[in-house]
């Protein structure tokens, strides 16, 4: 794991309470260099906070990337037509689709991008 500039608790607090983008970025890169659970589950927690509470546009995409990785969906996150949800369990598929719909509502992706996803 990348070393953090401060202690983990203070960095996560800066993300959760203040939406600190530098702290989020530090956590993001630390999690990306980590094991599967931290790279997916932990990243999902903090990216969801940053997206929903602080409207951080990159965090919406980070969450999508993490959740699709967690569910084993191969994709090129820059090309939404490469996302294929057909083989997911219904509950997993619903989670991803609900997030994508939120991304459309918040104008992070377009309706055309959403429609290009294989559902």
N, C-alpha and C positions, 0 to 999 in steps of 0.2 A: 504494500500500500504506500502511495506517496506520503511523505511526512507532511503533517499539517503544521501550519505556522503557529498555532496555539493549541490549547487542549480541546479535545473533541467536544466536550460539553459546552464550552463557550462558543465554539463555532456553530454548533447546531442551534444554540439559543439565538445567535444573531440571525440565523435563517428563519427560525420559527417565529420569533417575536418582531423582527424588523425587516424581514425580506431582504437582508443584506446580500447583494449580488456577488460581491467578492467572496464572502463566506460560502455562498452556494456554489460558486465556481470551484472553490477549493475542495469542498465536499465532493462535487461531481467528479473531478479528476482523481481524487483519492478512491472513490468507489469504482470508477471505470478501470482502475489498475488493480482491483481487488478480486476476491473470489466471486463465484456466480451469484450467491445470495446477496452479498452487498452490492454487487453490480446491478442487480435487478430489484430486489425487495427494498433495500435501503434507499436506493436511488428513487424508486417509486414514491416513497414516503416524502422525501424532501422536494422532489420535483413537483409533486402534487400540491404541497404547501405553497411553493413559489408560484405555481400556475394559478391555483384557485384563490389564494388569499392576496397575492401581490401582483397578479396578472403579468407574470414574467413570460413573455412569448416563447423564449427558448425552452423554458421548463415544460411547456405543453408537449413539445417535440421530444424532450428528454424522457418524459413519462411514457409517451407512445413507444419510443425506442426500447425502454426498459420492459414494459409490459409485453411487447411482442417478443422480445428475447426470452422472457420468462416462459412464455407459452410455446416457444420453439418455432416462431414464425420467421422464416427467412425473408429478408426484404432489403431494399435500398431505400433508406428513410427519406432520401431526396426525391424518390420516384414512387408516389403512392400507388401506382398501378402494379407495383411489384409485391404489394401486400396481399397475401392470400389467406383468408380466415376460414376457408371452407372445411379444413380438417380439425378445427378447434371444437372442444366440447361446447355445448350451448351456453353454459354459464361463463366460460372464458371468452367466447365470442361476444357475448352481450357486454362484458366489461370493456372490451376493446372498442366495440361499436358505440357504446355510450360516451367513451372518451372522444372518439372521432367526431361524434355529433356535437359535443361541447366545443371542440376545436372549430367546427364550422360556425357555430353560434357566435363564438368569440372572434371570428374572422382570422383565425390562425391558418386555416386551410380553406380552399374554396369548395363549393358544392361539387364542382367537376372533379376535383381531387378525391373527394369522398366517394363519388359515384364510380370512380375508376378502381376502387378497391374490390377485390374478389370476395364476395360475401357468401 
